[in-house]
């Protein structure tokens, strides 16, 4: 079923957008950022995510963007929770390597 990967990524993106919209009301407004910087950051993040192996990309998208817990990600992907934690760790290491130290504030809080 080749359509499954596309479907999972679309659902993940929709969940992340919905979650961000719900959380936006409760958060302080973000500090103003030059639109060029925001676009450059977003493009760099997307390019780095696309280069990750599929499972790492799915785990990071579901955990960090969609806000699922590690056990929920494990259920969605049909993996063990330990495997999900490994994919999250390895994915973050790869993203940090590609994007530099800008990801230091992202912590792997999957306990």
TAQUITA-V148263 format. One record per backbone hydrogen bond with DSSP energy under -1.0 kcal/mol. CO is the residue of the C=O (numbers start at 1). NH is the residue of the N-H. Records with the same first field share a line. If there is no record, write none. Layout:
CO: NH + NH
This chain:
1: 4
3: 7
4: 8
5: 9
6: 10
7: 11
8: 12
9: 13
10: 14
11: 15
12: 16
13: 17
14: 18
15: 19
16: 20
17: 21
18: 22
19: 23
20: 24
23: 27
34: 38
35: 39
36: 40
37: 41
38: 42
39: 43
40: 44
41: 45
42: 46
43: 47
44: 48
45: 49
46: 50
47: 51
49: 52
53: 57
54: 58
55: 59
56: 60
57: 61
58: 62
59: 63
60: 64
61: 66
62: 68
69: 73
70: 74
71: 75
72: 76
73: 77
74: 78 + 79
80: 84
81: 85
82: 86
83: 87
84: 88
85: 89
86: 90
87: 91
88: 92
89: 93
90: 94
91: 95
92: 96
93: 97
94: 98
95: 99
96: 100
101: 104
103: 106
107: 109
108: 110
